[in-house]
Amino acid sequence: MKKVFKISLLIVILVVFIATIFYLYNKSKEKPVVYKTEQAFMTNIIKKTVATGSVIPRKEIEIKPQVSGIVEEIYVEAGKKVKSSDVIAKVRIIPDLVNLNNAEARLDRAKIALDDAKMNYDRKLKLFQQGVIAEAEYQQTDIAHKNARQEVDAAEANLELIREGVNKKSGKTTNTLIRSTISGMVLDVPVKVGSSVIETNNFNAGTTIASVADVGDMIFQGKLDETEVGKIKQGMNLFLTVGAIENDTFSATLKYIAPKGVLENGAVQFEIKADVKLKENQFIRSGYSANADIVLQRADNVLAIKESLLLFEGDSAYVEIETGPQKFEKKYVKTGLSDGINIQIISGITLKDKIKVPQLAGSSK
């Protein structure tokens, strides 16, 4: 019985040993490498550069008052369309006390002079009618009376202008009514009723009552790095992607490239501007951020492969074409335009060729 047990144990140990050796042998054998293949395809190759910026109106005007005072009424709000000369606000003048006092004093002196001239005129008129004085002497008195009356009218008009910004002769408040100088849309009204405003003068730009712009005429304004600006020229086409408007692109034409760059964050940037072509009844809000794809070169409907399939030998490029199951042959190709992902193949392969996908160093086989 013990002998049978010993024999069985030896057989089990032998079987386990043989199985272990067989397992280790199979594990140590290298698996054959199976390379994947891809084929060429027809596509459009577009080489482009990207500029960042925003879409703004070509004409944006700040409306400022011609007189200082207090905003009495505002007739528009942001988003409203206005025409040139439309009234957007009314300003109530706060007169300068010195000017007001001088104007009142001038009027008082003019009235005194008018009273004196009228009395002299009445006296000379009676003498002239009686034939006591000559016509020339009467005429001088008449002229002096008319001049005194004109001076009173001028003093009254000056006082009215200082107080109210309007006089009887004009019949309209040209200074206190703030009018739009262009037709367009009101973008912003930074003041409120009751706000103090300063007139535009030689020493002050004045307070902005409203900003008005023609939103139907938009431009893209952006900046481009110095390494790319030498590749572009006026008249190139741009494709704008506006972040706030999904699934839509806008075309534009490059119109301006700054002759001088500006250093920003260690890199020289050049300003560019392009005319945006809006579709009918399309509206873009001022200040939307946008990216502009500037087309440098393009090739339509050409034979291409993924650039990662290319291999290089000196100055020559080649791919490996499958000639049989997992058998490959080197074939040199002539390349064209590349967009960084796909590259144009001018000659060397066809659409039917199966191209070996190179394995990256360190990748699992």
SELO-736994 format. One record per residue (C-alpha): residue number from 1; x, y, z. Coordinates in steps of 0.05 Angstrom, whole numbers, plus 32768, in hexadecimal, padded with zeros to 4 digits. Layout:
N
[NUM [X Y Z]]
...
This chain:
365
[1 [8000 8000 8000]]
[2 [8039 802F 8011]]
[3 [805B 801D 7FD0]]
[4 [801D 8030 7FA7]]
[5 [8018 8072 7FCC]]
[6 [8061 8083 7FBF]]
[7 [8059 8073 7F75]]
[8 [801B 809E 7F6F]]
[9 [803D 80D8 7F92]]
[10 [8079 80D4 7F63]]
[11 [804B 80D3 7F27]]
[12 [8026 8112 7F40]]
[13 [8068 8136 7F4D]]
[14 [8081 8123 7F08]]
[15 [8041 813B 7EE6]]
[16 [8043 817E 7F0C]]
[17 [808D 8187 7EF9]]
[18 [8080 8179 7EB0]]
[19 [8044 81A8 7EAF]]
[20 [806D 81DF 7ED0]]
[21 [80A5 81D8 7E9D]]
[22 [8073 81D9 7E64]]
[23 [8051 8218 7E80]]
[24 [8093 823D 7E89]]
[25 [80A9 822A 7E43]]
[26 [8069 8244 7E23]]
[27 [806C 8283 7E4C]]
[28 [80B4 8291 7E38]]
[29 [80A4 828C 7DEE]]
[30 [809A 82D1 7DCC]]
[31 [8058 82DE 7DAC]]
[32 [805C 82F3 7D63]]
[33 [8052 833D 7D57]]
[34 [8013 834D 7D30]]
[35 [8017 8391 7D0E]]
[36 [7FD9 83B9 7D00]]
[37 [7FD0 83D9 7CBC]]
[38 [7FAC 8417 7CA1]]
[39 [7F9C 8431 7C5C]]
[40 [7FA3 8475 7C3A]]
[41 [7F64 849F 7C31]]
[42 [7F4B 84DD 7C0B]]
[43 [7F42 851C 7C33]]
[44 [7F4E 8567 7C37]]
[45 [7F90 857E 7C56]]
[46 [7F8D 85C3 7C75]]
[47 [7FCA 85E3 7C94]]
[48 [7FB6 861B 7CC2]]
[49 [7FC9 8646 7CFD]]
[50 [7F9D 865E 7D36]]
[51 [7F94 86A5 7D51]]
[52 [7F6D 86B5 7D90]]
[53 [7F44 86F5 7D99]]
[54 [7EFD 870F 7D99]]
[55 [7EC6 8727 7D6B]]
[56 [7EB7 8771 7D72]]
[57 [7E92 87A6 7D49]]
[58 [7EBB 87CD 7D17]]
[59 [7E9B 880E 7D2E]]
[60 [7E8E 8817 7D78]]
[61 [7E82 885F 7D8E]]
[62 [7E7E 887C 7DD4]]
[63 [7E49 88B2 7DD8]]
[64 [7E5E 88EB 7E06]]
[65 [7E3A 892C 7E1C]]
[66 [7E4C 8971 7E04]]
[67 [7E38 8990 7E47]]
[68 [7E44 897D 7E8F]]
[69 [7E09 896F 7EBC]]
[70 [7DDB 893A 7ED8]]
[71 [7DBB 8902 7EAE]]
[72 [7D71 8913 7EB0]]
[73 [7D55 88DC 7E82]]
[74 [7D6F 88A0 7E5C]]
[75 [7D47 888A 7E1F]]
[76 [7D6C 884A 7E0B]]
[77 [7D86 880A 7E29]]
[78 [7DBC 87D8 7E15]]
[79 [7DA5 87AF 7DD9]]
[80 [7D78 87E5 7DBB]]
[81 [7D84 87F9 7D72]]
[82 [7D8A 8844 7D64]]
[83 [7D94 886F 7D28]]
[84 [7DC3 88A9 7D1F]]
[85 [7DAA 88E8 7D43]]
[86 [7D7A 88C1 7D6F]]
[87 [7D76 88DD 7DB5]]
[88 [7D93 88AD 7DE9]]
[89 [7D94 88D9 7E28]]
[90 [7D86 891D 7E44]]
[91 [7DB5 8944 7E72]]
[92 [7DA0 897A 7EA2]]
[93 [7DD4 89B1 7EA6]]
[94 [7DF0 89C5 7EEA]]
[95 [7E09 8A0C 7EDA]]
[96 [7E4B 8A26 7EF3]]
[97 [7E3C 8A5C 7F27]]
[98 [7E72 8A8B 7F0E]]
[99 [7E59 8A87 7EC6]]
[100 [7E11 8A8D 7EDE]]
[101 [7E20 8ACB 7F07]]
[102 [7E45 8AEC 7ECD]]
[103 [7E0B 8ADD 7E9D]]
[104 [7DD8 8AFB 7ECD]]
[105 [7E03 8B39 7ED6]]
[106 [7E0B 8B40 7E8B]]
[107 [7DBF 8B3D 7E82]]
[108 [7DB4 8B72 7EB7]]
[109 [7DE6 8BA1 7E97]]
[110 [7DC7 8B95 7E52]]
[111 [7D81 8BA7 7E6E]]
[112 [7D9C 8BE7 7E8D]]
[113 [7DBD 8BFA 7E4C]]
[114 [7D7D 8BEA 7E26]]
[115 [7D53 8C17 7E54]]
[116 [7D84 8C50 7E4A]]
[117 [7D86 8C45 7DFE]]
[118 [7D39 8C43 7DFB]]
[119 [7D31 8C84 7E21]]
[120 [7D64 8CA6 7DF4]]
[121 [7D42 8C89 7DB7]]
[122 [7CFD 8CA2 7DCB]]
[123 [7D18 8CE8 7DD8]]
[124 [7D3D 8CEC 7D96]]
[125 [7D00 8CCF 7D71]]
[126 [7CD4 8D0A 7D88]]
[127 [7D0A 8D3C 7D76]]
[128 [7D12 8D1D 7D32]]
[129 [7CC7 8D1D 7D25]]
[130 [7CC6 8D67 7D38]]
[131 [7CFF 8D74 7D08]]
[132 [7D2E 8D8D 7D3E]]
[133 [7D66 8D5A 7D31]]
[134 [7D82 8D3E 7CF1]]
[135 [7D72 8CF8 7CD8]]
[136 [7DBB 8CE1 7CE1]]
[137 [7DB9 8CF1 7D2B]]
[138 [7D77 8CCB 7D33]]
[139 [7D93 8C90 7D0C]]
[140 [7DCD 8C89 7D3C]]
[141 [7D9D 8C87 7D77]]
[142 [7D72 8C52 7D54]]
[143 [7DAF 8C26 7D48]]
[144 [7DC6 8C2C 7D91]]
[145 [7D80 8C18 7DA8]]
[146 [7D7F 8BDA 7D7B]]
[147 [7DC5 8BC5 7D91]]
[148 [7DAF 8BCB 7DDA]]
[149 [7D72 8B9F 7DCC]]
[150 [7D9E 8B6C 7DA9]]
[151 [7DCE 8B6A 7DE4]]
[152 [7D94 8B5A 7E13]]
[153 [7D7D 8B21 7DE6]]
[154 [7DC4 8B05 7DE3]]
[155 [7DCC 8B0A 7E2F]]
[156 [7D89 8AE6 7E3A]]
[157 [7D9D 8AAF 7E09]]
[158 [7DE1 8AA7 7E2B]]
[159 [7DBF 8AA1 7E6F]]
[160 [7D8E 8A6E 7E55]]
[161 [7DC6 8A44 7E37]]
[162 [7DEC 8A44 7E79]]
[163 [7DAE 8A32 7EA1]]
[164 [7D8A 8A01 7E72]]
[165 [7DB7 89F4 7E37]]
[166 [7D81 8A10 7E09]]
[167 [7D6A 8A54 7DF2]]
[168 [7D2A 8A6E 7DD2]]
[169 [7D47 8A78 7D8E]]
[170 [7D62 8A31 7D85]]
[171 [7D22 8A11 7D9C]]
[172 [7D44 89CF 7DAC]]
[173 [7D74 89B6 7DE1]]
[174 [7DAF 89A3 7DB4]]
[175 [7DE0 899E 7DEE]]
[176 [7DB5 897C 7E23]]
[177 [7D99 8946 7DF5]]
[178 [7DCE 8911 7DE8]]
[179 [7DC7 88F3 7DA3]]
[180 [7DE6 88B5 7D83]]
[181 [7E1A 88C6 7D4E]]
[182 [7E12 8884 7D28]]
[183 [7DDC 8850 7D19]]
[184 [7DE4 880E 7D3D]]
[185 [7DD6 87E9 7D7E]]
[186 [7DE0 8805 7DC4]]
[187 [7E14 87D7 7DE4]]
[188 [7E19 87F8 7E28]]
[189 [7DFB 8831 7E51]]
[190 [7E2D 883B 7E8A]]
[191 [7E08 8875 7EAB]]
[192 [7DC6 8879 7ED0]]
[193 [7D92 88B0 7EDB]]
[194 [7DAF 88E0 7F0E]]
[195 [7DF8 88D2 7EFB]]
[196 [7E26 890E 7EF3]]
[197 [7E47 8913 7EAF]]
[198 [7E81 893D 7E95]]
[199 [7E83 895D 7E51]]
[200 [7EB7 894D 7E1C]]
[201 [7EED 8982 7E1B]]
[202 [7F37 898D 7E0D]]
[203 [7F4B 8972 7E52]]
[204 [7F18 893A 7E5D]]
[205 [7EFD 8903 7E31]]
[206 [7EB9 890B 7E52]]
[207 [7E88 88D9 7E70]]
[208 [7E6E 88A2 7E43]]
[209 [7E22 88A3 7E40]]
[210 [7E1C 8865 7E13]]
[211 [7E43 8839 7DE3]]
[212 [7E25 882F 7D9E]]
[213 [7E3F 87FF 7D69]]
[214 [7E2B 87E3 7D25]]
[215 [7E24 8799 7D37]]
[216 [7E18 8787 7CEE]]
[217 [7E60 8797 7CDE]]
[218 [7E8D 876B 7D0A]]
[219 [7ED7 875D 7D08]]
[220 [7F04 8729 7D29]]
[221 [7F3C 8749 7D51]]
[222 [7F72 871A 7D6A]]
[223 [7FBC 870E 7D74]]
[224 [7FEC 86DF 7D52]]
[225 [8031 86C7 7D68]]
[226 [806E 86E1 7D44]]
[227 [8080 869A 7D2D]]
[228 [803F 8698 7D05]]
[229 [8034 86DF 7CED]]
[230 [8067 86D8 7CB5]]
[231 [803C 86A1 7C95]]
[232 [7FFD 86CB 7C8D]]
[233 [7FEA 8704 7C5F]]
[234 [7FAF 8731 7C53]]
[235 [7F75 8711 7C2E]]
[236 [7F7C 86CC 7C4E]]
[237 [7F3D 86A8 7C63]]
[238 [7F2E 869C 7CAD]]
[239 [7EFD 866D 7CCE]]
[240 [7EE4 8687 7D10]]
[241 [7ECC 865C 7D49]]
[242 [7EA6 8683 7D7D]]
[243 [7EA6 8663 7DC2]]
[244 [7E5F 867A 7DD3]]
[245 [7E41 8661 7D92]]
[246 [7E46 8616 7D8C]]
[247 [7E47 85ED 7D4C]]
[248 [7E4F 862A 7D1F]]
[249 [7E8A 864B 7CFC]]
[250 [7E92 868F 7CDB]]
[251 [7EBD 86A2 7CA0]]
[252 [7EE8 86E0 7CA0]]
[253 [7F1C 8702 7C75]]
[254 [7F5E 871A 7C91]]
[255 [7F64 8766 7C87]]
[256 [7F99 877F 7CB7]]
[257 [7FDB 8767 7CD3]]
[258 [7FFE 8794 7D06]]
[259 [8043 87AC 7CEE]]
[260 [805C 87AC 7D36]]
[261 [8058 8775 7D6A]]
[262 [804B 877B 7DB5]]
[263 [806F 8752 7DEA]]
[264 [803D 872A 7E13]]
[265 [8050 86F3 7E44]]
[266 [8096 86EC 7E25]]
[267 [807D 86E5 7DDE]]
[268 [8074 871A 7DA7]]
[269 [802C 871E 7D90]]
[270 [8012 8741 7D51]]
[271 [7FCB 875C 7D4C]]
[272 [7FA0 8745 7D12]]
[273 [7F5B 875A 7CFA]]
[274 [7F2A 8737 7CCC]]
[275 [7EE6 8748 7CAE]]
[276 [7EB1 8717 7CC8]]
[277 [7E7D 8700 7C95]]
[278 [7E3B 86FA 7CBA]]
[279 [7E02 86D1 7C9F]]
[280 [7DBF 86F2 7C92]]
[281 [7D9C 8707 7CD2]]
[282 [7DD6 86EB 7CFB]]
[283 [7DEA 870F 7D3B]]
[284 [7E2B 870A 7D62]]
[285 [7E32 872E 7DA4]]
[286 [7E6C 875D 7DAB]]
[287 [7EA8 8741 7DD1]]
[288 [7E9D 86F7 7DC4]]
[289 [7EDF 86D2 7DC9]]
[290 [7EF2 86AC 7D8A]]
[291 [7F29 8682 7D6A]]
[292 [7F3C 868F 7D22]]
[293 [7F58 8657 7CF7]]
[294 [7F82 8677 7CC1]]
[295 [7F8A 864A 7C84]]
[296 [7FD3 864C 7C6E]]
[297 [7FCF 8614 7C3A]]
[298 [7F9C 85E0 7C25]]
[299 [7F97 85A4 7BF7]]
[300 [7F51 8589 7BE8]]
[301 [7F40 8540 7BDA]]
[302 [7F87 8525 7BDC]]
[303 [7FA4 84E1 7BEE]]
[304 [7FBC 84E2 7C36]]
[305 [7FD2 84B7 7C71]]
[306 [7FDA 84C2 7CBA]]
[307 [801D 84E4 7CC6]]
[308 [802E 84B1 7CFD]]
[309 [8034 847B 7CC7]]
[310 [8070 849D 7CA7]]
[311 [80B7 8484 7CB4]]
[312 [80F6 84A9 7CA2]]
[313 [8139 8495 7C86]]
[314 [8167 84D0 7C7E]]
[315 [8141 8504 7C55]]
[316 [8111 84D0 7C39]]
[317 [80CD 84BB 7C53]]
[318 [80B1 8475 7C4B]]
[319 [807A 8446 7C63]]
[320 [8078 83FB 7C69]]
[321 [8045 83DA 7C3B]]
[322 [8028 8395 7C49]]
[323 [803B 8364 7C12]]
[324 [8021 8325 7C35]]
[325 [8006 8310 7C78]]
[326 [8030 8338 7CAA]]
[327 [8065 8343 7C74]]
[328 [8078 838A 7C64]]
[329 [80A2 83AE 7C31]]
[330 [80C1 83F4 7C36]]
[331 [80A5 8426 7C04]]
[332 [80BD 846E 7BFC]]
[333 [8088 84A4 7BF5]]
[334 [8086 84ED 7BE0]]
[335 [8060 8517 7C11]]
[336 [803C 855A 7C0B]]
[337 [8013 8586 7C3A]]
[338 [800B 8572 7C83]]
[339 [7FDB 858C 7CB8]]
[340 [8000 856A 7CF1]]
[341 [7FD2 852D 7CF2]]
[342 [7FC9 8519 7CA9]]
[343 [7FFC 8521 7C71]]
[344 [7FF2 8523 7C26]]
[345 [8012 84EB 7BFD]]
[346 [8025 8502 7BB7]]
[347 [8041 84BF 7B9F]]
[348 [8059 847B 7BB8]]
[349 [801A 8458 7BD0]]
[350 [7FD1 844E 7BBC]]
[351 [7F8F 844A 7BE1]]
[352 [7F91 83FD 7BE0]]
[353 [7FD5 83F7 7C03]]
[354 [7FD5 83DF 7C4B]]
[355 [8007 8407 7C74]]
[356 [8029 83EB 7CB2]]
[357 [801A 8411 7CF2]]
[358 [805E 841B 7D14]]
[359 [8060 8407 7D5D]]
[360 [8079 843A 7D8E]]
[361 [80B6 8429 7DB8]]
[362 [80A2 840A 7DF9]]
[363 [805C 83F6 7DE1]]
[364 [8042 83B1 7DF0]]
[365 [8047 837F 7DB8]]
